[in-house]
């Protein structure tokens, strides 16, 4: 049976719909940076997703070809994730100003995928798909201590969940620590093209630190 990150690391991918504190280990990702309204069909975000999955599945299916990744095991491609921010805002996202959004869209890489394997996948995908994958990067991200919660419903309604998260963190001796390198983080467990918006499942995660 293929390894499924969501099932094996439930504390990271399947939290309850009430806030909790979690320590997130350092991970490697396929990443694409961009900006603009994520709902724009011709925008940078939609293009980023296509690029990410092009590389993710090139790596996933590599065992069927000539290039062999040391330590490879069959796995389910982890869920799409995103780090988001708006210039001048630290504590939350203004969903009425989507055109001002900046993002790093990512998909987690299994630990056996090294930088050289990633670089091979980029070249292989570009060759096979006749596309430009130059925006793709290998990103190592050390998230650390965070408050997180499962948000159920529209992305535009996330503020209510975020408010609960911030209160929970404060009540437990933490303060928000969103910076230029520690960002608002979302993990998408539902496909918005197929799921009722009221039932969308999104893990929301914010970096925190102990109150001094």
N, C-alpha and C positions, 0 to 999 in steps of 0.2 A: 504493500500500500504506500502511495506517495506521501512524503512528509508534508504536513499541513501546519504552517506557522501559527495560524489562528487557533488551532486545536492544541498545539503543543505549548503555546505561550498565551494562555487565556488571560492572564493578568495584564497583558499588554494589548490584546486585541479584542477581548470580550468582557470588559468591565461591566458592572451593574449600572443601572440608570440612577445612581446616586454617587456623589463624589468620593474619591479615595486618593490616597497618596501612594505613589509608585516610584521606584528607582529604575530608570530605563538605561540599559547598558549601551555602550558604544556600538554602533552598527554601520555597515556600508550600504550605500544606496546607488541606484541609477538615478540621476537627477537632471532636470531641465529647469532653468530659470526663465522668468518672464513677467509680464505685467498686463493689466487690462481686465475687462469684464470676463469672468469665467464662463458666462452664458453665451458669449458671442461665438456663433458657429464657425466664423472665419478668424477668430482671435488666436492669440498666442497660447492660451491654455489648452484649447482643443487640439492644437497642433502638438503641444508638449505631450499630451496623453498618447497620441499615436506614436510618437518617437519612443516614449518609455516602453510601451508594450512591444514595439518592434525589437528592442534590445532584450527585454525580459524573456520573450519567447525564443529568441536566438540562443540565449544561454540555456534555457530550460531544455531545448531540443538538441543541444550540442552533442549529447552522447550518441546520437544516431549518425553522426558524421565522422570525418577524419580527425577533427580536433577533439582531443580528450582532456577534460579538466580533472586534475588530480583530486581525489577525494569526492568526486561527484556522486550524488545520490538523487533519485527521482523525487520531485517535490511539486507542490501546488504553488503557482506564482502568488506571492503575498499580495495583499490588497493595495490599491492605490492610496497614496497619502499626499498631504500637502502642508507646507509651511507658508503662512500668510502674514502680511503686514501692510500697513498704509503709512506713508511718510508722515511723521508728526504725531502718530498715535501709538501708544504703548500698551494700554490696558485692554483694548477691545477692537473689533472690526466694525466699521460703519457700513452695514449692508445696503444702505441707500446710495453709497458712493462706490459701486463696484468697479467703475472705470479707473479708480485710483489704487486698485489692489496690486500688490506685488506678490509673487509666489515663487517657491521652489517646489516643483511637483516631483515626487519620488516613488520608487518601488524598492523595497528592501532586497538586498542581495544575500544569498546564503553565504555563510562564512568561508566556504571552500572556494568562492570566486575571488581570485586575486586581481590586482590591477592589470596584469598582462592578459588575463582571461577576458576581462572587460574590454580591453583595447582590441582584442581579436574579434569579439562580438560586434563592436562598432564597425570595424572594417568589413566583416562578413555580412552584416545587415545592409550596409551601404551598397555592397557589391550585388547582393541578391535582389534587393528591393529598388535599386536605382534611385535612392533618396539621399538627401543630405542629413547626416546625423551629427554634424559638427557641434550642435548645441548640447549634446549629451555629455555629462561629466560623471566621474566616479567621486561620490561624496561620502566622506566619513563624518558622522555626526554623533557627538557625545551629549545626550540630552540631560542625563542626571535626574535629580529629584523633581518630580512634577505632581500636580494635582490633575486628575482626569475624571471623565464621566462619560457614560453612553448617552448621547443625545438622540432622541427619537422624534422625527418630524423634519420640517423644512429647515434648510440651512439658514434661511432668513430669520428663524426663530431661535437661533443659538444663544442669544444674549441671556435668556432666562436661565439656561443651563450654566453658562459662564458665570453668572451672578452667584448661583448656588456653589459653584466650585471655589470662587474667591472667598466666600464667607466660610466655607469649610476649611480652607487653608488657613485663614486668619484665626479661626476658632481653635486650630490645632498648632498654633505657634509659628506659622509660616507667613511670608509675604510674597507677593507676585514678583517675579524676576525676569520679565520679558525685556530683552535687550536686542542689540543688532545681531547677536549670534544665538540667542535663545528665543525662540519664536512661537507664536500661536500655531498649534499643530492639529491637523485633522486626519483621521483614518477612515476611509470610506468602505463600509461593509455592505452597502446596497448599491445596485445599479439604478440611478435615477431615471434611466430610459425605460425601465421595466417595473419599478416599484412605485406604489402609491406614495406620494410625497409625505403623507401623514405617518408612514411606516418606515421612512428612511432611517437607517442606523448609522450614526457617525460617532466615532470616538473623538472627543475633544480633550486636548492635553495642553496645560500651561506650565511653564517652568516656575519653580518657587525656590525660596531659600528660607532658612531659619531666621526668625525675627531676632534682631540683635538686642 
